[in-house]
């Protein structure tokens, strides 16, 4: 089925765009007509994504940029580079950059807790703040900010004390951002993926996945494109009356 063209003339920035869910989001947005800025700490993989993006609409222009979302200066440089290239801020922003450093509560090192919070939670804060500041300053009256939480931020997961805390934080951040930004026409929503087949979940041992799969009503892991479909809906006017919500994209996952 051909993708609808709901994002024609939109400029979107996607952090973590070099891999997994972020890459699928970049591909879906481009196929719907958006100009896409692929932003990732891994420049090489960002360029690989760039090479996959379609240009089916006049005026569509994509670019790849390096960024470390956990550093304020790096995020500000990203926004400056986008604005000097396109002469406008991105009206769609997806914070998909994320990491895991798994460990149990009783043994986790402080540095592993801090690192995951810095990338997943602070990184989402910095990008959300920089994009919304730029939109407000430019007088843009329509925007869609999409954050990527996780089902484990809601239900917890053994061995992910840092990750689940970071993702619960992303959920709360998104609801507050929605309350503060609605007056500017900026909607903020969060997607909560379950277990999606990406390089991140390749690290999960097979025996662990075999234990989890029976708790997924749909009986399988999700595909990055299935998360990207929901992001495209949230980016588009089809979701124009939706803000401050979190949408599970988890195949009915219940972690017992
Ligand atoms: P992924 O394939 O590992 O992609 C994450 C991307 O983010 C990678 O390209 C990574 O680069 C980049 N990144 C890491 N730290 C960064 C930083 N400081 N600044 C900029 N980019 C950075 O992971 P994924 O599975 O697609 O995950 C995407 C998002 O979905 C994450 O927020 C993740 O927590 C969330 N999520 C995933 C699942 C799942 O089952 N896969 C479930 C729930 C939520 P490197 O590869 O160089 O580190």
py3Dmol code that shows the C-alpha trace and the ligand (Angstrom):
import py3Dmol

protein = """\
ATOM      1  CA  UNK A   1       0.000   0.000   0.000  1.00  0.00           C
ATOM      2  CA  UNK A   2       1.408   3.419  -0.960  1.00  0.00           C
ATOM      3  CA  UNK A   3       2.085   5.813   1.937  1.00  0.00           C
ATOM      4  CA  UNK A   4      -0.257   8.798   2.129  1.00  0.00           C
ATOM      5  CA  UNK A   5       1.361  12.202   1.587  1.00  0.00           C
ATOM      6  CA  UNK A   6       0.522  13.805   4.915  1.00  0.00           C
ATOM      7  CA  UNK A   7       3.859  15.502   5.584  1.00  0.00           C
ATOM      8  CA  UNK A   8       4.456  17.452   2.379  1.00  0.00           C
ATOM      9  CA  UNK A   9       6.280  20.770   3.121  1.00  0.00           C
ATOM     10  CA  UNK A  10       7.093  19.738   6.700  1.00  0.00           C
ATOM     11  CA  UNK A  11      10.619  19.852   8.051  1.00  0.00           C
ATOM     12  CA  UNK A  12      11.371  17.098  10.566  1.00  0.00           C
ATOM     13  CA  UNK A  13      14.361  16.344  12.773  1.00  0.00           C
ATOM     14  CA  UNK A  14      14.828  12.791  14.049  1.00  0.00           C
ATOM     15  CA  UNK A  15      17.465  12.051  16.699  1.00  0.00           C
ATOM     16  CA  UNK A  16      18.787   8.503  16.667  1.00  0.00           C
ATOM     17  CA  UNK A  17      17.951   8.590  12.949  1.00  0.00           C
ATOM     18  CA  UNK A  18      20.964   6.445  12.087  1.00  0.00           C
ATOM     19  CA  UNK A  19      19.513   3.174  13.336  1.00  0.00           C
ATOM     20  CA  UNK A  20      16.486   1.073  14.240  1.00  0.00           C
ATOM     21  CA  UNK A  21      13.306   2.973  15.051  1.00  0.00           C
ATOM     22  CA  UNK A  22      14.797   6.405  14.213  1.00  0.00           C
ATOM     23  CA  UNK A  23      15.872   5.202  10.777  1.00  0.00           C
ATOM     24  CA  UNK A  24      12.399   3.767  10.075  1.00  0.00           C
ATOM     25  CA  UNK A  25      10.840   7.077  11.160  1.00  0.00           C
ATOM     26  CA  UNK A  26      13.116   9.003   8.757  1.00  0.00           C
ATOM     27  CA  UNK A  27      12.132   6.666   5.914  1.00  0.00           C
ATOM     28  CA  UNK A  28       8.413   6.910   6.650  1.00  0.00           C
ATOM     29  CA  UNK A  29       8.479  10.715   7.004  1.00  0.00           C
ATOM     30  CA  UNK A  30      10.387  11.081   3.726  1.00  0.00           C
ATOM     31  CA  UNK A  31       7.942   8.759   1.952  1.00  0.00           C
ATOM     32  CA  UNK A  32       5.108  10.995   3.167  1.00  0.00           C
ATOM     33  CA  UNK A  33       6.753  14.089   1.690  1.00  0.00           C
ATOM     34  CA  UNK A  34       8.682  15.638   4.610  1.00  0.00           C
ATOM     35  CA  UNK A  35      12.196  17.022   4.405  1.00  0.00           C
ATOM     36  CA  UNK A  36      14.116  15.062   7.021  1.00  0.00           C
ATOM     37  CA  UNK A  37      17.167  15.916   9.116  1.00  0.00           C
ATOM     38  CA  UNK A  38      18.753  12.643  10.213  1.00  0.00           C
ATOM     39  CA  UNK A  39      20.560  13.428  13.486  1.00  0.00           C
ATOM     40  CA  UNK A  40      22.719  10.865  15.254  1.00  0.00           C
ATOM     41  CA  UNK A  41      25.921  10.614  17.281  1.00  0.00           C
ATOM     42  CA  UNK A  42      27.085   8.094  14.708  1.00  0.00           C
ATOM     43  CA  UNK A  43      27.566  10.260  11.605  1.00  0.00           C
ATOM     44  CA  UNK A  44      28.337   7.304   9.377  1.00  0.00           C
ATOM     45  CA  UNK A  45      25.026   5.596  10.152  1.00  0.00           C
ATOM     46  CA  UNK A  46      23.200   8.930   9.767  1.00  0.00           C
ATOM     47  CA  UNK A  47      24.612   9.153   6.233  1.00  0.00           C
ATOM     48  CA  UNK A  48      23.545   5.554   5.578  1.00  0.00           C
ATOM     49  CA  UNK A  49      19.974   6.513   6.507  1.00  0.00           C
ATOM     50  CA  UNK A  50      20.200   9.630   4.340  1.00  0.00           C
ATOM     51  CA  UNK A  51      21.019   7.436   1.340  1.00  0.00           C
ATOM     52  CA  UNK A  52      17.793   5.456   1.927  1.00  0.00           C
ATOM     53  CA  UNK A  53      15.425   8.442   1.888  1.00  0.00           C
ATOM     54  CA  UNK A  54      13.020   9.021  -0.981  1.00  0.00           C
ATOM     55  CA  UNK A  55      12.604  12.335  -2.821  1.00  0.00           C
ATOM     56  CA  UNK A  56       9.199  11.996  -4.422  1.00  0.00           C
ATOM     57  CA  UNK A  57       8.072  15.567  -3.802  1.00  0.00           C
ATOM     58  CA  UNK A  58       9.260  18.864  -5.203  1.00  0.00           C
ATOM     59  CA  UNK A  59      11.276  20.833  -2.661  1.00  0.00           C
ATOM     60  CA  UNK A  60      12.076  17.815  -0.493  1.00  0.00           C
ATOM     61  CA  UNK A  61      15.626  18.099   0.796  1.00  0.00           C
ATOM     62  CA  UNK A  62      17.125  15.812   3.413  1.00  0.00           C
ATOM     63  CA  UNK A  63      20.353  16.133   5.364  1.00  0.00           C
ATOM     64  CA  UNK A  64      22.395  14.192   7.921  1.00  0.00           C
ATOM     65  CA  UNK A  65      24.005  15.868  10.924  1.00  0.00           C
ATOM     66  CA  UNK A  66      26.004  14.646  13.906  1.00  0.00           C
ATOM     67  CA  UNK A  67      24.707  15.380  17.396  1.00  0.00           C
ATOM     68  CA  UNK A  68      25.198  14.171  20.943  1.00  0.00           C
ATOM     69  CA  UNK A  69      21.762  14.787  22.424  1.00  0.00           C
ATOM     70  CA  UNK A  70      23.113  14.620  25.974  1.00  0.00           C
ATOM     71  CA  UNK A  71      25.159  17.821  25.436  1.00  0.00           C
ATOM     72  CA  UNK A  72      23.431  21.203  25.341  1.00  0.00           C
ATOM     73  CA  UNK A  73      26.063  22.790  23.060  1.00  0.00           C
ATOM     74  CA  UNK A  74      25.776  19.949  20.579  1.00  0.00           C
ATOM     75  CA  UNK A  75      21.976  20.211  20.446  1.00  0.00           C
ATOM     76  CA  UNK A  76      22.169  24.001  20.022  1.00  0.00           C
ATOM     77  CA  UNK A  77      24.659  23.599  17.194  1.00  0.00           C
ATOM     78  CA  UNK A  78      22.296  21.093  15.551  1.00  0.00           C
ATOM     79  CA  UNK A  79      19.410  23.587  15.666  1.00  0.00           C
ATOM     80  CA  UNK A  80      21.628  26.424  14.391  1.00  0.00           C
ATOM     81  CA  UNK A  81      22.806  24.285  11.483  1.00  0.00           C
ATOM     82  CA  UNK A  82      19.235  23.295  10.594  1.00  0.00           C
ATOM     83  CA  UNK A  83      18.010  26.876  10.696  1.00  0.00           C
ATOM     84  CA  UNK A  84      20.862  28.265   8.655  1.00  0.00           C
ATOM     85  CA  UNK A  85      20.304  25.579   6.015  1.00  0.00           C
ATOM     86  CA  UNK A  86      16.484  25.617   5.777  1.00  0.00           C
ATOM     87  CA  UNK A  87      15.804  29.163   7.090  1.00  0.00           C
ATOM     88  CA  UNK A  88      13.191  27.716   9.458  1.00  0.00           C
ATOM     89  CA  UNK A  89      13.067  25.491  12.546  1.00  0.00           C
ATOM     90  CA  UNK A  90      11.772  21.922  12.248  1.00  0.00           C
ATOM     91  CA  UNK A  91       8.032  21.759  12.943  1.00  0.00           C
ATOM     92  CA  UNK A  92       8.251  18.023  13.632  1.00  0.00           C
ATOM     93  CA  UNK A  93      10.725  16.581  16.124  1.00  0.00           C
ATOM     94  CA  UNK A  94      11.214  12.939  17.086  1.00  0.00           C
ATOM     95  CA  UNK A  95      13.568  12.101  19.960  1.00  0.00           C
ATOM     96  CA  UNK A  96      14.521   8.520  19.165  1.00  0.00           C
ATOM     97  CA  UNK A  97      18.158   8.576  20.335  1.00  0.00           C
ATOM     98  CA  UNK A  98      18.564   6.178  23.218  1.00  0.00           C
ATOM     99  CA  UNK A  99      20.837   3.682  24.904  1.00  0.00           C
ATOM    100  CA  UNK A 100      20.748   0.824  27.398  1.00  0.00           C
ATOM    101  CA  UNK A 101      23.366  -0.089  30.025  1.00  0.00           C
ATOM    102  CA  UNK A 102      21.534  -2.862  31.823  1.00  0.00           C
ATOM    103  CA  UNK A 103      22.113  -3.947  35.404  1.00  0.00           C
ATOM    104  CA  UNK A 104      20.281  -4.815  38.596  1.00  0.00           C
ATOM    105  CA  UNK A 105      19.400  -2.293  41.304  1.00  0.00           C
ATOM    106  CA  UNK A 106      21.655  -4.032  43.828  1.00  0.00           C
ATOM    107  CA  UNK A 107      24.777  -3.901  41.679  1.00  0.00           C
ATOM    108  CA  UNK A 108      24.469  -1.058  39.170  1.00  0.00           C
ATOM    109  CA  UNK A 109      27.346   1.424  39.063  1.00  0.00           C
ATOM    110  CA  UNK A 110      26.411   5.092  39.459  1.00  0.00           C
ATOM    111  CA  UNK A 111      28.051   5.943  36.117  1.00  0.00           C
ATOM    112  CA  UNK A 112      25.769   3.498  34.269  1.00  0.00           C
ATOM    113  CA  UNK A 113      22.703   5.043  35.881  1.00  0.00           C
ATOM    114  CA  UNK A 114      23.875   8.569  35.021  1.00  0.00           C
ATOM    115  CA  UNK A 115      24.779   7.780  31.399  1.00  0.00           C
ATOM    116  CA  UNK A 116      21.367   6.334  30.550  1.00  0.00           C
ATOM    117  CA  UNK A 117      19.551   9.234  32.209  1.00  0.00           C
ATOM    118  CA  UNK A 118      21.784  11.716  30.378  1.00  0.00           C
ATOM    119  CA  UNK A 119      21.097  10.323  26.911  1.00  0.00           C
ATOM    120  CA  UNK A 120      17.495   9.107  27.213  1.00  0.00           C
ATOM    121  CA  UNK A 121      15.957  11.688  29.530  1.00  0.00           C
ATOM    122  CA  UNK A 122      18.199  14.750  29.442  1.00  0.00           C
ATOM    123  CA  UNK A 123      18.736  14.268  25.696  1.00  0.00           C
ATOM    124  CA  UNK A 124      14.967  14.308  25.135  1.00  0.00           C
ATOM    125  CA  UNK A 125      14.679  17.423  27.317  1.00  0.00           C
ATOM    126  CA  UNK A 126      17.462  19.265  25.466  1.00  0.00           C
ATOM    127  CA  UNK A 127      16.114  18.526  21.981  1.00  0.00           C
ATOM    128  CA  UNK A 128      12.493  19.201  22.935  1.00  0.00           C
ATOM    129  CA  UNK A 129      13.499  22.496  24.557  1.00  0.00           C
ATOM    130  CA  UNK A 130      15.715  23.615  21.665  1.00  0.00           C
ATOM    131  CA  UNK A 131      13.087  22.839  19.005  1.00  0.00           C
ATOM    132  CA  UNK A 132      10.199  24.408  20.909  1.00  0.00           C
ATOM    133  CA  UNK A 133      12.242  27.537  21.706  1.00  0.00           C
ATOM    134  CA  UNK A 134      13.090  27.886  18.006  1.00  0.00           C
ATOM    135  CA  UNK A 135       9.441  27.391  16.965  1.00  0.00           C
ATOM    136  CA  UNK A 136       8.166  29.963  19.470  1.00  0.00           C
ATOM    137  CA  UNK A 137      10.881  32.471  18.485  1.00  0.00           C
ATOM    138  CA  UNK A 138      10.001  32.034  14.791  1.00  0.00           C
ATOM    139  CA  UNK A 139       6.296  32.549  15.496  1.00  0.00           C
ATOM    140  CA  UNK A 140       5.415  29.161  14.024  1.00  0.00           C
ATOM    141  CA  UNK A 141       1.909  28.220  15.151  1.00  0.00           C
ATOM    142  CA  UNK A 142       1.908  24.491  14.454  1.00  0.00           C
ATOM    143  CA  UNK A 143       4.312  21.834  15.629  1.00  0.00           C
ATOM    144  CA  UNK A 144       4.430  18.176  16.630  1.00  0.00           C
ATOM    145  CA  UNK A 145       6.936  16.902  19.152  1.00  0.00           C
ATOM    146  CA  UNK A 146       7.158  13.139  19.496  1.00  0.00           C
ATOM    147  CA  UNK A 147       9.164  11.487  22.227  1.00  0.00           C
ATOM    148  CA  UNK A 148      10.087   7.835  22.492  1.00  0.00           C
ATOM    149  CA  UNK A 149       9.471   6.290  25.876  1.00  0.00           C
ATOM    150  CA  UNK A 150       9.070   2.576  26.446  1.00  0.00           C
ATOM    151  CA  UNK A 151       6.531   0.165  27.813  1.00  0.00           C
ATOM    152  CA  UNK A 152       9.093  -0.636  30.527  1.00  0.00           C
ATOM    153  CA  UNK A 153       8.800   2.952  31.803  1.00  0.00           C
ATOM    154  CA  UNK A 154       5.237   2.008  32.709  1.00  0.00           C
ATOM    155  CA  UNK A 155       5.586  -1.540  33.990  1.00  0.00           C
ATOM    156  CA  UNK A 156       9.293  -1.841  34.883  1.00  0.00           C
ATOM    157  CA  UNK A 157      11.691  -4.570  33.739  1.00  0.00           C
ATOM    158  CA  UNK A 158      14.154  -6.675  35.682  1.00  0.00           C
ATOM    159  CA  UNK A 159      17.726  -5.521  34.942  1.00  0.00           C
ATOM    160  CA  UNK A 160      16.706  -2.108  33.585  1.00  0.00           C
ATOM    161  CA  UNK A 161      16.511   0.081  36.684  1.00  0.00           C
ATOM    162  CA  UNK A 162      18.183   3.025  34.887  1.00  0.00           C
ATOM    163  CA  UNK A 163      16.429   2.566  31.551  1.00  0.00           C
ATOM    164  CA  UNK A 164      12.927   2.183  33.007  1.00  0.00           C
ATOM    165  CA  UNK A 165      13.467   5.308  35.163  1.00  0.00           C
ATOM    166  CA  UNK A 166      14.673   7.286  32.134  1.00  0.00           C
ATOM    167  CA  UNK A 167      11.664   6.251  30.063  1.00  0.00           C
ATOM    168  CA  UNK A 168       9.144   6.976  32.833  1.00  0.00           C
ATOM    169  CA  UNK A 169      10.779  10.421  32.951  1.00  0.00           C
ATOM    170  CA  UNK A 170      10.293  10.878  29.200  1.00  0.00           C
ATOM    171  CA  UNK A 171       6.591  10.138  29.629  1.00  0.00           C
ATOM    172  CA  UNK A 172       6.201  12.784  32.378  1.00  0.00           C
ATOM    173  CA  UNK A 173       8.298  15.284  30.439  1.00  0.00           C
ATOM    174  CA  UNK A 174       6.050  14.866  27.402  1.00  0.00           C
ATOM    175  CA  UNK A 175       2.822  15.475  29.349  1.00  0.00           C
ATOM    176  CA  UNK A 176       4.264  18.634  30.920  1.00  0.00           C
ATOM    177  CA  UNK A 177       5.597  19.876  27.585  1.00  0.00           C
ATOM    178  CA  UNK A 178       2.108  19.349  26.110  1.00  0.00           C
ATOM    179  CA  UNK A 179       0.583  21.510  28.857  1.00  0.00           C
ATOM    180  CA  UNK A 180       3.138  24.293  28.451  1.00  0.00           C
ATOM    181  CA  UNK A 181       3.258  24.333  24.648  1.00  0.00           C
ATOM    182  CA  UNK A 182      -0.394  23.945  23.648  1.00  0.00           C
ATOM    183  CA  UNK A 183      -0.804  27.750  23.700  1.00  0.00           C
ATOM    184  CA  UNK A 184       1.756  27.912  20.876  1.00  0.00           C
ATOM    185  CA  UNK A 185       0.008  25.275  18.760  1.00  0.00           C
ATOM    186  CA  UNK A 186       2.681  22.694  19.526  1.00  0.00           C
ATOM    187  CA  UNK A 187       1.418  19.193  20.292  1.00  0.00           C
ATOM    188  CA  UNK A 188       3.569  16.749  22.294  1.00  0.00           C
ATOM    189  CA  UNK A 189       3.003  13.017  22.403  1.00  0.00           C
ATOM    190  CA  UNK A 190       4.978   9.958  23.407  1.00  0.00           C
ATOM    191  CA  UNK A 191       5.195   6.535  21.786  1.00  0.00           C
ATOM    192  CA  UNK A 192       5.851   3.564  24.054  1.00  0.00           C
ATOM    193  CA  UNK A 193       7.367   0.751  22.027  1.00  0.00           C
ATOM    194  CA  UNK A 194       7.423  -2.780  23.418  1.00  0.00           C
ATOM    195  CA  UNK A 195      10.100  -5.147  22.112  1.00  0.00           C
ATOM    196  CA  UNK A 196      11.066  -4.023  18.619  1.00  0.00           C
ATOM    197  CA  UNK A 197      13.665  -5.819  16.501  1.00  0.00           C
ATOM    198  CA  UNK A 198      16.560  -3.319  16.268  1.00  0.00           C
ATOM    199  CA  UNK A 199      20.297  -3.314  17.081  1.00  0.00           C
ATOM    200  CA  UNK A 200      19.296  -2.324  20.649  1.00  0.00           C
ATOM    201  CA  UNK A 201      17.302  -5.507  21.256  1.00  0.00           C
ATOM    202  CA  UNK A 202      19.870  -7.696  19.479  1.00  0.00           C
ATOM    203  CA  UNK A 203      21.762  -7.386  22.780  1.00  0.00           C
ATOM    204  CA  UNK A 204      18.925  -9.097  24.695  1.00  0.00           C
ATOM    205  CA  UNK A 205      19.882 -12.767  25.151  1.00  0.00           C
ATOM    206  CA  UNK A 206      17.693 -15.260  23.266  1.00  0.00           C
ATOM    207  CA  UNK A 207      16.691 -17.041  26.495  1.00  0.00           C
ATOM    208  CA  UNK A 208      15.337 -13.722  27.846  1.00  0.00           C
ATOM    209  CA  UNK A 209      13.397 -13.022  24.636  1.00  0.00           C
ATOM    210  CA  UNK A 210      11.960 -16.541  24.764  1.00  0.00           C
ATOM    211  CA  UNK A 211      10.611 -15.746  28.230  1.00  0.00           C
ATOM    212  CA  UNK A 212       9.103 -12.427  27.115  1.00  0.00           C
ATOM    213  CA  UNK A 213       7.448 -13.498  23.851  1.00  0.00           C
ATOM    214  CA  UNK A 214       4.605 -15.465  25.533  1.00  0.00           C
ATOM    215  CA  UNK A 215       3.557 -12.194  27.190  1.00  0.00           C
ATOM    216  CA  UNK A 216       3.138 -10.431  23.822  1.00  0.00           C
ATOM    217  CA  UNK A 217      -0.472 -10.886  22.730  1.00  0.00           C
ATOM    218  CA  UNK A 218       0.556 -10.651  19.083  1.00  0.00           C
ATOM    219  CA  UNK A 219       3.142 -13.377  19.663  1.00  0.00           C
ATOM    220  CA  UNK A 220       6.142 -11.643  18.091  1.00  0.00           C
ATOM    221  CA  UNK A 221       8.516  -8.709  18.363  1.00  0.00           C
ATOM    222  CA  UNK A 222       7.520  -5.505  16.598  1.00  0.00           C
ATOM    223  CA  UNK A 223       9.152  -4.021  13.526  1.00  0.00           C
ATOM    224  CA  UNK A 224      10.673  -0.512  13.503  1.00  0.00           C
ATOM    225  CA  UNK A 225       8.268   0.416  10.683  1.00  0.00           C
ATOM    226  CA  UNK A 226       5.323  -0.347  12.981  1.00  0.00           C
ATOM    227  CA  UNK A 227       6.544   2.323  15.411  1.00  0.00           C
ATOM    228  CA  UNK A 228       7.268   4.686  12.517  1.00  0.00           C
ATOM    229  CA  UNK A 229       3.661   4.348  11.314  1.00  0.00           C
ATOM    230  CA  UNK A 230       2.420   5.720  14.640  1.00  0.00           C
ATOM    231  CA  UNK A 231       5.013   8.527  14.591  1.00  0.00           C
ATOM    232  CA  UNK A 232       3.827   9.549  11.111  1.00  0.00           C
ATOM    233  CA  UNK A 233       0.252   9.680  12.387  1.00  0.00           C
ATOM    234  CA  UNK A 234       1.337  11.838  15.355  1.00  0.00           C
ATOM    235  CA  UNK A 235       3.373  14.123  13.081  1.00  0.00           C
ATOM    236  CA  UNK A 236       0.463  14.606  10.697  1.00  0.00           C
ATOM    237  CA  UNK A 237      -2.794  16.547  10.902  1.00  0.00           C
ATOM    238  CA  UNK A 238      -4.620  13.240  11.296  1.00  0.00           C
ATOM    239  CA  UNK A 239      -3.755  13.582  14.991  1.00  0.00           C
ATOM    240  CA  UNK A 240      -4.518  17.322  15.201  1.00  0.00           C
ATOM    241  CA  UNK A 241      -6.767  16.904  18.284  1.00  0.00           C
ATOM    242  CA  UNK A 242      -4.301  14.670  20.158  1.00  0.00           C
ATOM    243  CA  UNK A 243      -1.762  16.010  22.640  1.00  0.00           C
ATOM    244  CA  UNK A 244      -0.275  14.932  25.964  1.00  0.00           C
ATOM    245  CA  UNK A 245      -0.833  11.218  25.400  1.00  0.00           C
ATOM    246  CA  UNK A 246       1.343   8.126  25.322  1.00  0.00           C
ATOM    247  CA  UNK A 247       0.567   5.453  22.766  1.00  0.00           C
ATOM    248  CA  UNK A 248       1.727   1.887  23.378  1.00  0.00           C
ATOM    249  CA  UNK A 249       3.113   0.187  20.274  1.00  0.00           C
ATOM    250  CA  UNK A 250       3.806  -3.092  21.963  1.00  0.00           C
ATOM    251  CA  UNK A 251       1.629  -5.777  20.388  1.00  0.00           C
ATOM    252  CA  UNK A 252      -0.290  -6.077  23.648  1.00  0.00           C
ATOM    253  CA  UNK A 253       2.807  -6.716  25.767  1.00  0.00           C
ATOM    254  CA  UNK A 254       2.261  -7.411  29.416  1.00  0.00           C
ATOM    255  CA  UNK A 255       5.411  -8.049  31.437  1.00  0.00           C
ATOM    256  CA  UNK A 256       4.337 -10.345  34.257  1.00  0.00           C
TER     257      UNK A 256
END
"""
ligand_1 = """\
48
LIG
P 19.182 1.729 18.175
O 18.970 0.888 16.975
O 20.330 1.431 19.076
O 19.223 3.258 17.711
C 19.518 4.294 18.593
C 20.345 5.324 17.855
O 20.589 6.423 18.758
C 21.723 4.790 17.434
O 22.047 5.218 16.133
C 22.638 5.417 18.454
O 23.978 5.543 18.022
C 21.967 6.764 18.657
N 22.435 7.442 19.865
C 22.837 6.880 21.035
N 23.246 7.832 21.895
C 23.108 9.020 21.262
C 23.371 10.358 21.618
N 23.896 10.676 22.821
N 23.113 11.335 20.723
C 22.603 11.028 19.499
N 22.349 9.776 19.093
C 22.588 8.778 19.967
O 17.911 1.677 19.132
P 16.336 1.563 18.805
O 15.901 0.247 19.279
O 16.052 2.020 17.418
O 15.791 2.633 19.840
C 15.303 3.917 19.455
C 14.550 4.493 20.639
O 13.442 3.633 20.945
C 15.388 4.566 21.910
O 15.039 5.726 22.630
C 14.968 3.342 22.681
O 15.161 3.497 24.059
C 13.494 3.287 22.312
N 12.890 1.977 22.489
C 13.335 0.892 21.800
C 12.723 -0.343 21.987
C 13.143 -1.572 21.255
O 12.617 -2.653 21.566
N 14.035 -1.512 20.300
C 11.678 -0.443 22.914
C 11.264 0.665 23.606
C 11.871 1.886 23.376
P 25.010 4.355 18.442
O 24.514 3.123 17.778
O 26.315 4.850 17.931
O 24.942 4.272 19.945
"""
view = py3Dmol.view(width=600, height=400)
view.addModel(protein, "pdb")
view.setStyle({"model": 0}, {"cartoon": {"style": "trace"}})
view.addModel(ligand_1, "xyz")
view.setStyle({"model": 1}, {"stick": {}})
view.zoomTo()
view.show()
